[in-house]
């Protein structure tokens, strides 16, 4: 290869960094991350008090403002609750589906998502979950489902309690699949739908249509348990899709169209 002539200008590109510049986490984020990992790994248990501020400041070698900023991060994630005052302190809260549901609600609210959109997602996700349960249910699962039906039957005359029993049964169906991802995803949708259902009850509880819908819903719950017991996955999925479609058609209201309308 010929040597470059003397005095020729180099055409090589100037040296530049590869990739984007890395942001160094703030100390408060590092402290919050350490405590977060301890909580989600079960090293810190529900209701357990964190060490005193003085002890944590010594452990992490940080100032009080930095530690309190870390606490605010974890508190915003519902991983701790902080009580102020002389007898205050931080206590551990375990993450649950409601936290994810509330955040999802904010995202959907910002996007102007309609309640019909939420119901459509529920109809897509929940019936296959019921089919999954039918294929793997145990005797203990059936006992819990039958007990939930009995509780619902006992309060069928009380609209508010009947709705809560109805929604509890829906949650139970997904929980019993044993699939944690489905439980969280469906729980996010159900959180919003429960609010819509309770809102509908407040406006419609005295109407004959509500009583008919409530009893029809309970009948569908009984039938789906029979299908789950028979391990009829296809039949359970088909019935549940029909039940959810009818519930959507009943619960959609002209005055509450979006998640924003629902959450206010």
C-alpha positions, 0 to 999 in steps of 0.5 A, a space after each residue: 500500500 502506497 505511503 501517504 504523501 508528505 503534507 497531505 491532509 488526513 481524511 480520518 474522522 476525528 475521534 468521537 465517543 462510541 454510543 450515548 453518554 451514560 448518566 450516573 445515577 444519583 445517590 438517592 436512586 442507588 439507595 432506593 434501588 438497594 432497598 427496592 431489591 431487598 423488598 422484592 426479594 423478600 429480604 424485607 417483609 410486609 409491615 417490617 420497620 426499616 432501620 432508623 434514619 441515623 442507622 441508614 445514613 451510616 449504612 449508606 454513608 449519605 446525608 439525611 436529605 439524600 435518604 429522604 429523597 430515596 424514601 420519597 421514590 419508594 413511597 411513590 412506588 407504594 413499596 414503603 409507607 412513611 409516618 412522620 413525627 417523633 414516633 414515625 418511620 418507614 415500613 415495608 409494603 409489598 407490591 401488588 397488582 393495584 399499584 400496576 393498575 393505578 399506574 396503567 389507569 393514569 397512562 390510559 387516562 392520558 391517552 383518552 382511552 375509552 371504557 369500551 377499549 378496556 372491555 375489549 381487552 378484557 374480552 380478549 384476555 380473560 376467556 383464555 385464562 378461564 380455559 387455562 384454569 379448566 385444564 389444570 384445576 384442582 379439587 382445592 380450586 373447585 372448593 374455593 370457586 364453590 365457596 365464592 358462589 355461596 358467598 355471592 348467593 348469600 348477598 344477592 339481595 344487596 346490590 353493593 355487596 353482590 357486585 363486590 362478590 361478583 368482582 371477587 369471583 372474576 379475580 379468583 378465576 384468574 388467580 387460580 390459573 397460577 399464572 402470575 403474569 396473567 393475574 397482574 395483567 387481568 388485575 389491571 383491567 379489572 381494577 378499572 372495570 370494578 370502578 365502572 361497575 360500582 359507578 353503575 350500581 350507584 346510578 342503577 341499583 334500584 332499577 329492575 334491569 340491575 337485579 336481572 343482570 345480577 342474577 343472570 351474572 350469577 347463573 353464568 358463574 355457576 355454569 362456568 364452575 360446572 364447565 371447569 369441574 368437567 375440564 371443558 376448556 373450550 366450553 368454559 372459554 366460550 361461555 365466559 366470552 359471552 358473559 363478558 360481552 353481555 356485561 360490557 353491553 350492560 355496563 357501558 354508559 353514555 355519560 362515562 365514556 373514557 377512563 378519564 370520565 371514570 377516574 375524574 
